[in-house]
Amino acid sequence: MQTRNESMRSVPPPLTLANIYAQSPEQLCGICKVIVPDRNTSSWDKDDPTVQWLDYERIDYYPGLPSLAASAYAGCGLCRMFRETILENWGNPHVAGLDEHRPVRIADVHFASEQFEQGGKAISLDTQQGRMINTITMTVTLQDSEGLDEETHDISMILCFACFDTLDLNSSMQQHRRRLPSLSTLSDENIQLMKRWIQECQTNHRVCYTIPDSWMPTRLLDVGSDDESGSEMPRLVETANTLMDSRKFVALSHMWGDMTVSSPLRSIRSNYETMKNGVARSSLPRNFADAVSVCRCLGVRYIWIDSLCIIQDSPEDWAHEAGLMHKVYRNAVVTVVATSATSSHDGFLQRHIASVPAVRLSYSLGNSGCQSLIICPNEYAQGRMGPNPELEVGINRSRWNTRGWTMQERILSTRLIHFCKNLICFECRTCMVTEENVSMASERDDAIVKFELWPRSDNIFREPKTAGSNNLAQDIEALYKKWMATLEEYSFRQLTKQSDKLPAIQSIAAEMSLVVDDTYIPFAGMWRGNLKRELFWQSLPPLPFQRPESYGAPSWSWVSAGSDVRWLRKKLDNVIEIPTIRYSFDVLDFGNQHPKFKAYNYLEVQGYTKSISRIVPTDSSSSSSASWRSIEYYFPFSLQVVDANGAHVKFGSARLDLKDYVPKEGAQLLYLHVTERYPSGLLLERSDTTEPIWFRIGIASTFTVAAGQEIVEIFFTYGSYQKIIII
């Protein structure tokens, strides 16, 4: 008879990614035996050659899933994993509240692969190396028990599992070789991989190349050389006064976290000299300690960390160093990103591979011999179909990527290594790839890569500001549009201090100024040469009460909207014909304080204006079109003027910045014409002061949508061409 201890030892350990290779392949049930990755081209979908459909379908019953449970009890590891994953993903109130016995259909099961190409053609020399299988996906539907004759209330979800096939794990082509995730983030294998990513990018990626620059940050954290075994305490050094054995440094991008709970370690005037003498590892927040470990493993002695390398209670030092951040991320060997951490104290090196369930099955197909396939849940892809789940969920939807400061840190970096949950990912201007060797965006023209990283002046414009070609003009025009698109994304991001709204993007403006021969307006976050477009921002939805006042942005700046900013004209430029009549609009001056009037953060322009007698809601119910192209959809208010007969007539249409805005009794309202586009001008209200000063209350259009014609035959009868000061 077995003793208690012997009985316990005989129970096999749970199968996870940590021990799956040490266990024998599992036996599959009859239904699961069809899950075999066939590399034969004819077995893959003709319309989508990256997909192989499998003849797998089964019906079970919620909530117990007894069929899967019986098959799992009989020894089928896949049925066990499928059942556990279904119940885990349906463990929510929406589904858990359905207690009745309802059928569950598991179908639409297919492998997804990455197909390799050379010269635009799929590689066919070796079917084993022509594609890499990385995912198996299925659709699980909780069906309505009422049947087909009644209204159905089906509930469906998509489940995704990562696949590691031995044909891919053992590929002779390194760039196409699949990898199991390492048990340790800083395993020898991962360290070598990170070094290879950086080296290949520096050597082979023309788009990622930067002109060598001797610039160094004012301060860096010296982590010690990699041969000191971490015994030396990190210390803050001033680069101008230090004999440095290397001019290479790493930058850290991270979330500070809730400052009211626990702030990160910071350099302030009272501890600055102490920081230069040494910082005990025990006093470093986990993010900083992890970043030091990464530096030492990569053989880079210095790291830039914002809270340590900027004296936080010195306004002068903070302003100076914040203006140099674009150089920090440009010149860093790599930006280490604590993507999975939500505060400085979380850390980003810990892993939980031992808790990720896995199944290993064996198969033999064609001439490939006996192979095995490892399958485990893909936590980044659950509930999704399509490519790049690691990028979309692990990086783009991370808490780190919602913060205001991290946007410029990401898009200005030369290259980045993201430390996600149980996964590291490399990002540069040429490629995006995971440690498992899944390409997240393999082509340079992929929209994901193209949007996220800011174009480099020393790559796209070899001679900034001097190359007077048409191509340069087109590229600069593209930069203006990219700036506006960047602001749209940025406006959704969160900042602990709203006063950081403009400082947190000034490095992007500094990078853009290397190319664009234009004047940046720092207190408005706008470019003088692009104001005809940038003035037409709108808040989505309109602000309900009042503009935020905490950071004093002028009413004509997108910053005054607070968040959720969009530019309307991007959607309608293609459907509006430009009228032949042109009216001048000129920017005369701007500044913090007007030399003559009591106007602060002002914009002085000259253009055609029209006094508005009243603003009335548009009767959208009488509109012949309720589509997004109807003028009432975007401009729900009518601007009226008094004609020669004393009657109120429609002059234009308006969209107000404030949803519940009502002009004060006797308020003076003015339409300012900016451009012969849609929208065409600004709606202004006279300030309460005795000075001739105006502030913005909305955007307006004097055109109809469909034909691009004026709402009234003559724009500015009884109007005037005058100077306007807007605050």
C-alpha positions in Angstrom: 0.0 0.0 0.0 1.3 3.5 -0.9 2.1 5.9 1.9 0.5 9.3 1.8 3.8 10.9 0.6 4.2 8.3 -2.1 0.7 8.9 -3.3 1.3 12.6 -3.5 4.5 12.1 -5.4 2.7 10.0 -8.0 0.5 12.9 -9.1 2.0 14.5 -12.1 2.7 18.2 -11.9 0.4 20.6 -13.8 1.6 21.0 -17.3 2.8 24.5 -18.0 5.2 26.3 -20.3 7.8 25.8 -17.6 7.8 22.0 -17.7 6.1 21.0 -20.9 9.2 19.8 -22.7 10.0 17.4 -19.8 6.7 15.6 -20.2 5.6 13.1 -22.8 3.2 14.2 -25.5 -0.5 13.8 -24.5 -3.0 11.5 -26.1 -5.8 13.3 -27.9 -9.5 12.4 -28.2 -10.9 11.6 -31.6 -12.2 15.1 -32.2 -8.9 16.8 -31.3 -6.8 14.6 -33.5 -7.6 16.8 -36.5 -5.5 19.6 -34.9 -2.4 19.0 -37.0 -0.5 21.8 -38.8 -0.1 20.7 -42.4 2.5 22.8 -44.3 1.2 21.7 -47.7 0.2 24.8 -49.6 -3.0 23.2 -50.8 -4.4 22.9 -47.3 -4.4 26.7 -46.7 -7.1 29.1 -47.6 -6.8 30.4 -51.1 -8.3 33.8 -50.2 -6.1 34.1 -47.1 -3.0 31.9 -47.5 -2.0 32.6 -43.8 -5.0 30.5 -42.6 -5.5 26.7 -42.5 -9.1 25.7 -41.6 -9.5 22.5 -39.5 -12.4 20.0 -39.5 -13.2 20.6 -35.8 -16.6 21.1 -34.4 -18.3 20.0 -31.2 -21.4 20.8 -29.2 -21.4 20.9 -25.4 -23.6 22.5 -22.8 -23.2 25.4 -20.5 -22.4 25.9 -17.6 -20.8 22.5 -16.9 -19.4 21.7 -20.4 -19.8 17.9 -19.6 -18.5 16.6 -22.9 -15.2 18.5 -22.6 -15.0 17.5 -18.9 -15.4 13.8 -19.8 -12.9 14.0 -22.5 -10.4 15.8 -20.3 -10.9 13.2 -17.5 -10.2 10.5 -20.1 -6.8 12.1 -20.8 -7.2 14.6 -23.6 -5.1 17.6 -22.6 -6.5 19.9 -25.3 -10.1 19.3 -24.1 -8.9 20.1 -20.6 -7.3 23.4 -21.8 -10.2 24.3 -24.0 -12.7 23.8 -21.1 -10.6 25.7 -18.6 -10.1 28.6 -21.0 -13.8 28.8 -21.9 -14.9 28.9 -18.3 -12.2 31.4 -17.3 -13.3 33.8 -20.1 -17.0 33.3 -19.4 -16.6 33.9 -15.7 -18.3 37.2 -15.9 -21.7 38.4 -14.8 -23.1 38.7 -18.3 -22.6 34.9 -18.9 -22.4 33.6 -15.4 -26.0 34.8 -14.7 -27.3 32.4 -17.4 -28.1 29.4 -15.2 -30.2 27.5 -17.7 -28.8 24.5 -19.7 -27.7 26.0 -23.0 -25.8 24.5 -25.9 -22.3 25.7 -26.7 -20.9 25.3 -30.2 -17.1 25.3 -30.8 -16.2 25.8 -34.4 -14.3 27.8 -37.0 -11.1 26.4 -35.7 -8.0 27.4 -37.7 -4.3 27.8 -37.6 -2.8 31.2 -38.4 0.7 31.7 -39.8 3.2 34.2 -41.0 4.1 33.6 -44.6 7.6 34.6 -45.6 8.3 36.3 -48.8 11.3 37.2 -51.0 10.9 39.7 -53.7 7.1 39.8 -53.2 6.7 36.1 -53.7 6.1 33.4 -51.1 9.1 31.3 -50.3 8.5 27.8 -51.8 12.0 26.3 -51.7 11.2 24.5 -48.4 7.6 24.2 -47.2 9.0 23.8 -43.6 10.5 27.3 -43.8 8.0 29.0 -46.0 5.7 29.9 -43.1 5.7 30.0 -39.3 2.6 28.8 -37.5 1.9 30.9 -34.4 -1.7 30.7 -33.4 -4.8 28.5 -33.3 -8.1 30.3 -33.1 -11.7 29.1 -32.4 -15.1 30.7 -32.1 -17.2 29.6 -29.1 -20.9 30.4 -29.2 -23.4 30.1 -26.4 -26.5 29.4 -28.4 -30.1 30.5 -27.6 -32.1 27.5 -26.5 -35.2 28.8 -28.1 -34.1 27.5 -31.5 -34.0 28.9 -35.0 -37.6 29.8 -35.2 -37.4 32.3 -32.4 -35.4 35.5 -31.9 -31.9 34.4 -30.9 -29.6 35.8 -28.2 -26.4 34.0 -29.0 -23.2 35.0 -27.1 -19.9 34.4 -28.9 -16.3 34.9 -28.1 -13.0 34.2 -29.9 -10.3 32.1 -28.1 -6.7 32.2 -29.2 -3.9 29.9 -28.3 -0.2 30.3 -29.1 1.4 27.5 -31.1 5.1 26.4 -31.0 5.7 23.7 -33.6 9.1 21.9 -33.6 9.4 22.6 -37.3 9.5 26.3 -36.4 11.5 25.9 -33.2 14.2 24.1 -35.0 14.2 26.1 -38.3 17.6 26.5 -39.9 16.8 30.1 -40.7 17.4 32.2 -37.5 15.1 35.1 -38.6 12.2 32.6 -39.0 12.9 30.5 -35.9 10.0 30.3 -33.4 11.0 30.6 -29.7 9.4 29.6 -26.5 9.3 32.4 -24.0 12.1 32.3 -21.5 11.4 31.4 -17.8 13.5 34.4 -16.8 13.2 37.8 -18.4 17.0 38.3 -18.2 17.9 34.7 -19.2 21.1 34.3 -21.2 19.0 33.6 -24.3 17.1 36.9 -23.9 20.2 38.9 -23.1 21.8 37.7 -26.3 18.6 38.3 -28.2 18.3 41.9 -27.0 21.9 42.6 -27.9 21.3 41.1 -31.4 18.2 43.3 -31.9 20.2 46.4 -31.1 23.2 45.4 -33.2 21.2 44.5 -36.2 19.2 47.7 -36.0 22.4 49.8 -35.7 24.1 48.0 -38.6 21.4 47.1 -41.1 18.4 49.4 -40.6 18.9 52.4 -42.9 15.7 54.0 -41.7 16.8 53.8 -38.1 20.2 55.2 -38.7 21.0 58.5 -36.9 23.9 60.8 -37.7 26.5 60.2 -34.9 26.2 62.9 -32.2 28.5 63.6 -29.4 25.7 65.1 -27.3 25.2 63.7 -23.8 22.5 64.4 -21.2 23.5 66.8 -18.4 23.2 63.9 -15.9 23.2 60.2 -16.0 23.0 57.4 -13.5 26.2 55.4 -13.5 25.3 51.8 -12.9 28.9 50.5 -12.9 30.6 48.3 -15.5 29.2 44.9 -16.3 32.3 43.1 -14.8 31.7 44.5 -11.3 29.0 42.0 -10.6 26.6 44.7 -9.4 28.7 45.4 -6.3 29.2 49.1 -7.0 26.3 51.4 -5.9 24.8 53.4 -8.8 25.5 57.1 -8.6 24.4 60.2 -10.3 27.1 61.8 -12.5 27.3 65.2 -14.3 28.6 64.3 -17.7 30.4 67.6 -18.3 32.5 67.0 -15.2 33.1 63.2 -15.4 35.7 61.2 -17.3 33.4 58.7 -19.0 34.7 55.4 -20.3 31.8 55.3 -22.8 29.4 57.7 -24.3 26.6 55.1 -24.7 23.6 55.4 -22.5 20.1 53.8 -22.1 16.9 55.8 -21.4 14.0 54.6 -19.3 10.4 55.2 -20.1 8.0 54.4 -17.2 4.9 55.4 -15.3 5.5 57.3 -12.1 2.2 56.0 -10.6 -0.1 57.7 -8.1 2.0 60.4 -6.5 -0.3 60.7 -3.5 0.4 57.1 -2.6 4.1 56.7 -3.2 6.2 58.9 -5.4 9.3 57.5 -7.1 12.8 58.3 -5.9 13.6 61.9 -7.1 16.6 64.2 -7.3 15.9 67.4 -5.4 18.1 70.1 -4.2 18.4 68.8 -0.7 19.6 65.3 -1.7 21.5 66.1 -4.9 25.0 65.8 -3.5 24.1 62.6 -1.7 22.8 61.1 -5.0 26.2 61.9 -6.6 28.0 59.9 -3.9 25.9 56.8 -4.5 22.4 55.4 -4.4 21.8 52.2 -2.4 20.1 49.5 -4.5 17.6 49.0 -1.7 16.4 52.7 -2.0 15.7 52.3 -5.7 12.1 51.7 -6.7 11.7 48.3 -8.4 11.4 49.9 -11.9 14.7 51.6 -11.4 16.4 48.6 -9.9 15.2 46.5 -12.8 16.4 49.1 -15.3 19.8 49.0 -13.7 19.9 45.2 -14.1 19.0 45.5 -17.8 21.8 48.1 -18.3 24.4 45.8 -16.8 23.2 42.8 -18.8 23.4 44.8 -22.0 26.9 46.1 -21.1 25.8 49.8 -21.1 27.1 51.7 -18.1 24.8 54.7 -18.0 21.1 55.2 -17.9 18.9 58.3 -18.0 15.9 58.3 -15.7 13.8 61.4 -15.7 13.1 61.7 -11.9 16.7 61.2 -11.1 18.4 63.2 -13.9 16.3 66.3 -13.6 16.3 68.2 -10.3 12.6 68.1 -9.7 12.2 71.1 -7.3 14.2 73.4 -9.5 11.9 75.1 -12.0 14.9 76.4 -14.0 16.6 73.0 -14.3 13.3 71.3 -15.0 12.4 73.7 -17.8 15.9 73.4 -19.3 16.1 69.6 -19.2 12.5 69.0 -20.4 13.4 70.9 -23.5 16.2 68.4 -24.3 14.2 65.2 -24.0 14.0 64.7 -27.7 17.8 64.5 -27.7 17.8 62.0 -24.9 15.6 59.5 -26.7 17.2 60.1 -30.1 20.7 59.5 -28.8 20.0 56.6 -26.4 21.3 53.2 -27.5 17.8 51.9 -26.7 14.8 53.0 -24.6 13.9 50.4 -21.9 10.2 50.6 -21.5 8.5 49.4 -18.3 5.4 48.7 -20.3 3.7 46.2 -17.9 4.3 48.4 -14.8 1.7 50.9 -13.6 4.0 52.6 -11.1 7.7 53.0 -10.3 7.3 50.4 -7.6 5.8 47.5 -9.6 9.0 46.3 -11.4 8.9 44.8 -14.9 11.2 41.8 -14.9 9.1 39.3 -12.9 7.5 36.5 -14.9 4.8 33.9 -14.4 5.6 31.3 -17.1 5.2 28.5 -14.5 1.5 29.4 -14.2 0.7 29.4 -18.0 -1.0 26.0 -18.9 0.3 24.2 -21.9 -0.3 21.0 -23.9 2.1 19.1 -26.0 0.9 16.8 -28.7 2.8 14.6 -31.2 2.0 14.1 -34.9 3.6 12.8 -38.1 2.8 14.2 -41.5 4.3 13.6 -44.9 8.1 13.6 -44.9 8.4 15.8 -41.8 8.8 12.8 -39.5 7.6 12.8 -35.9 7.0 16.3 -34.7 5.4 17.9 -31.7 3.2 20.9 -31.2 3.0 23.0 -28.0 -0.2 24.9 -27.4 -0.9 27.4 -24.7 -3.4 30.3 -24.2 -2.4 33.6 -25.7 -3.4 36.1 -23.1 -2.9 39.0 -25.5 -5.2 37.6 -28.2 -8.3 36.4 -26.3 -11.4 37.8 -27.8 -9.6 39.1 -30.9 -9.1 38.2 -34.5 -6.5 39.7 -36.7 -2.8 40.3 -36.6 -0.6 41.9 -33.9 -2.4 41.2 -30.7 0.8 41.5 -28.7 1.3 45.0 -30.1 -2.4 46.1 -29.8 -3.0 44.7 -26.3 0.4 44.3 -24.7 1.7 47.7 -25.8 -0.9 50.0 -27.4 -3.5 49.3 -24.8 -1.2 49.2 -21.8 -1.6 51.7 -19.0 1.8 53.0 -19.9 0.6 54.0 -23.3 -2.2 56.1 -21.9 0.0 58.6 -20.2 0.9 62.0 -21.7 4.6 62.0 -21.1 5.2 58.5 -22.5 3.9 59.5 -26.0 6.9 61.6 -26.8 9.2 59.1 -25.1 7.9 56.4 -27.5 7.7 58.2 -30.8 11.0 60.0 -30.4 13.1 57.0 -29.4 15.4 55.5 -32.0 14.6 52.0 -30.8 12.7 50.5 -27.8 12.5 47.2 -25.9 9.1 46.8 -24.3 9.0 44.6 -21.1 5.4 43.3 -21.3 3.8 40.6 -19.1 5.8 37.4 -19.8 7.2 38.9 -23.0 9.8 41.3 -24.3 9.2 43.1 -27.6 11.5 45.2 -29.8 10.3 48.2 -31.7 12.1 50.5 -34.2 11.4 52.2 -37.5 12.0 49.1 -39.5 10.5 46.2 -37.5 8.5 45.1 -34.5 9.1 41.6 -33.1 8.6 39.6 -29.9 11.1 37.3 -28.2 8.9 34.4 -29.5 9.9 35.7 -33.0 6.4 36.8 -33.9 6.6 39.8 -36.2 4.2 42.5 -35.0 4.7 44.7 -38.1 7.1 43.3 -40.6 6.9 46.0 -43.2 8.2 49.6 -42.9 5.0 50.9 -44.5 2.8 49.1 -42.0 0.5 51.8 -40.6 1.3 50.8 -37.0 5.0 51.5 -37.3 4.5 54.5 -39.5 2.1 56.2 -37.1 3.8 55.5 -33.8 7.4 56.7 -34.5 8.3 60.2 -35.5 10.2 60.5 -38.8 13.8 61.5 -38.4 15.1 64.6 -40.1 18.5 63.1 -40.8 16.9 60.2 -42.7 14.1 61.8 -44.6 15.6 65.2 -45.0 19.3 64.9 -45.5 19.8 68.6 -45.6 17.2 70.1 -43.2 15.8 73.5 -44.2 17.9 73.9 -47.3 16.7 71.3 -49.7 14.3 73.4 -51.8 12.7 70.7 -53.8 9.0 69.9 -54.4 9.6 66.6 -52.5 10.8 68.6 -49.5 7.6 70.7 -49.6 5.5 67.6 -49.8 7.4 66.0 -46.8 6.9 69.2 -44.7 3.2 69.2 -45.6 3.1 65.6 -44.5 4.8 66.6 -41.2 2.1 69.2 -40.5 -0.6 66.6 -41.0 1.3 64.2 -38.8 1.6 66.8 -36.1 -2.1 67.3 -36.1 -2.7 63.5 -36.0 -0.2 63.2 -33.1 -2.1 65.9 -31.2 -5.4 64.0 -31.7 -3.8 60.9 -30.1 -2.1 62.9 -27.4 -5.3 64.8 -26.4 -6.8 61.5 -25.1 -3.8 60.8 -22.8 -3.7 61.4 -19.1 -1.5 63.7 -17.1 -1.1 63.9 -13.3 -0.5 67.6 -13.7 -2.6 69.4 -16.3 0.1 72.1 -16.4 2.3 69.5 -18.1 0.1 69.5 -21.2 2.4 71.6 -23.3 5.8 70.6 -21.7 5.0 66.9 -22.4 4.9 67.5 -26.2 7.5 70.2 -26.6 10.2 67.7 -27.5 8.1 66.6 -30.5 8.0 70.2 -31.5 11.7 70.5 -31.0 12.3 67.5 -33.3 10.0 68.9 -35.9 11.7 72.3 -35.8 14.9 70.6 -37.1 13.1 70.3 -40.5 10.3 72.8 -40.6 11.3 76.5 -41.1 8.4 77.8 -39.0 7.8 79.3 -35.6 6.4 77.2 -32.9 4.0 79.0 -30.5 4.9 77.4 -27.2 2.0 78.7 -25.0 -0.5 77.3 -27.6 1.2 74.2 -28.9 0.7 75.3 -32.5 2.7 76.3 -35.6 2.4 79.8 -37.0 2.6 78.6 -40.6 -0.1 76.0 -40.1 -2.6 78.0 -38.1 -5.1 78.1 -41.0 -5.6 74.4 -40.2 -4.7 74.1 -36.6 -7.3 76.8 -35.5 -10.1 74.5 -36.6 -9.9 72.0 -33.7 -13.0 70.7 -32.0 -13.6 69.0 -28.7 -15.4 65.6 -28.8 -17.9 65.8 -27.4 -18.3 69.6 -26.8 -17.3 70.6 -23.3 -20.4 70.6 -21.1 -19.6 73.5 -18.7 -16.4 75.5 -19.1 -12.9 75.3 -20.4 -10.3 74.0 -17.9 -8.6 76.9 -16.3 -5.7 75.1 -14.5 -3.1 75.7 -17.2 -4.2 79.0 -18.8 -4.2 78.1 -22.5 -5.8 80.7 -24.8 -9.3 80.0 -26.1 -8.0 79.6 -29.7 -5.6 76.8 -28.8 -6.6 73.1 -28.8 -5.0 72.9 -25.3 -8.0 74.8 -23.9 -10.3 71.9 -24.8 -8.8 69.8 -22.1 -9.0 66.5 -24.0 -10.4 64.6 -26.9 -9.5 67.0 -29.7 -10.2 66.4 -33.4 -9.8 68.3 -36.7 -12.9 68.2 -38.7 -11.6 69.3 -42.1 -9.6 66.1 -42.6 -12.8 64.2 -43.2 -14.4 66.7 -45.7 -11.5 68.1 -47.7 -12.1 65.7 -50.5 -15.8 66.6 -51.0 -15.6 70.4 -50.9 -14.8 72.4 -54.0 -12.8 75.6 -53.2 -14.8 78.7 -54.3 -13.2 81.1 -56.7 -13.6 84.1 -54.3 -10.7 84.4 -51.9 -10.5 86.5 -48.7 -7.2 87.3 -47.0 -6.3 86.1 -43.6 -3.0 87.0 -42.0 -1.3 86.3 -38.7 0.2 89.5 -37.5 1.6 88.8 -34.1 1.3 86.6 -31.0 2.8 86.7 -27.5 2.3 86.3 -23.8 1.3 90.0 -23.3 0.1 92.5 -25.9 2.2 95.7 -25.8 -0.9 97.9 -26.1 -3.9 96.1 -24.6 -4.4 93.9 -21.6 -4.3 90.7 -23.7 -2.4 87.7 -22.5 -1.4 84.7 -24.6 -2.9 86.5 -27.5 -3.1 86.0 -31.3 -3.4 89.1 -33.5 -4.7 88.5 -37.0 -6.2 90.5 -39.8 -9.2 89.1 -41.8 -12.7 89.6 -43.0 -15.3 89.7 -40.2 -19.1 89.7 -39.9 -21.2 90.7 -36.9 -23.5 88.0 -35.9 -26.9 89.0 -34.5 -27.9 85.7 -32.9 -27.1 82.0 -32.7 -30.1 79.6 -33.0 -30.2 75.7 -33.0 -30.7 74.2 -36.4 -33.9 72.3 -36.9 -32.3 69.0 -37.9 -35.6 67.3 -38.3 -36.3 69.3 -41.4 -33.0 68.2 -43.0 -33.2 66.0 -46.0 -30.2 64.1 -44.9 -29.3 62.7 -41.4 -26.0 61.3 -42.6 -22.5 62.4 -41.5 -22.3 64.5 -44.6 -25.2 66.7 -43.6 -24.2 70.2 -42.4 -26.5 69.8 -39.3 -24.5 66.7 -38.2 -21.3 68.7 -37.5 -22.8 72.3 -37.2 -26.0 72.1 -35.2 -26.3 75.9 -34.9 -27.3 78.6 -37.4 -25.5 81.9 -37.4 -27.8 84.8 -38.4 -27.2 88.4 -39.5 -29.6 91.3 -40.0 -30.2 92.1 -43.6 -31.0 95.5 -45.2 -34.7 95.0 -44.3 -34.0 94.3 -40.7 -34.8 90.6 -41.0 -32.6 87.8 -39.5 -31.1 85.6 -42.3 -28.8 82.7 -42.1 -25.1 83.6 -42.8 -23.4 80.4 -41.7 -23.4 77.3 -39.5 -21.6 76.8 -36.3 -20.3 74.2 -33.8 -19.9 75.5 -30.3 -17.0 74.6 -28.0 -19.3 74.4 -25.0 -22.3 72.2 -25.3 -24.5 74.3 -23.0 -23.2 77.7 -24.1 -25.6 80.6 -24.1 -24.2 84.1 -25.0 -24.6 86.7 -22.4 -27.3 89.4 -22.8 -26.1 92.0 -25.2 -22.9 90.0 -26.1 -21.1 91.0 -29.3 -20.6 88.0 -31.6 -18.3 88.0 -34.6 -17.5 85.6 -37.4 -13.8 85.7 -38.5 -13.1 84.2 -41.9 -10.0 82.1 -42.1 -10.1 80.0 -45.3 -12.2 78.9 -48.2 -12.5 75.4 -46.8 -15.0 73.6 -44.7 -15.1 74.8 -41.8 -14.2 78.3 -42.9 -13.9 80.4 -39.8 -14.0 81.0 -36.1 -17.0 82.2 -34.0 -15.8 84.9 -31.4 -17.4 86.7 -28.5 -16.3 90.1 -27.3 -14.5 90.0 -23.9 -16.1 91.7 -20.9 -13.2 94.2 -20.8 -13.3 97.6 -22.4 -10.5 96.5 -24.7 -11.2 95.3 -28.3 -10.4 91.7 -27.3 -12.2 88.6 -28.4 -12.2 84.9 -27.4 -13.2 81.9 -29.3 -16.6 80.1 -28.7 -16.7 77.8 -31.7 -15.9 77.0 -35.3 -18.2 77.9 -38.2 -18.7 77.5 -41.9 -20.2 79.8 -44.5 -20.4 76.9 -47.1 -22.9 74.2 -47.7 -21.4 70.7 -47.8 -22.7 69.2 -51.0 -21.6 71.8 -53.5 -19.0 73.8 -51.7 -21.1 77.0 -52.3 -21.6 80.0 -50.1 -24.7 79.9 -47.8 -25.3 83.5 -48.8 -24.4 84.9 -52.2 -22.0 87.6 -50.9 -19.9 86.9 -47.9 -19.2 90.2 -46.3 -21.8 92.8 -47.3 -21.6 95.4 -44.6 -18.7 93.4 -43.2 -15.1 94.6 -42.7 -11.5 93.7 -43.1 -9.9 94.4 -39.7 -7.4 93.5 -37.1 -8.6 91.1 -34.4 -7.0 90.2 -31.0 -8.0 86.8 -29.7 -7.1 85.5 -26.2 
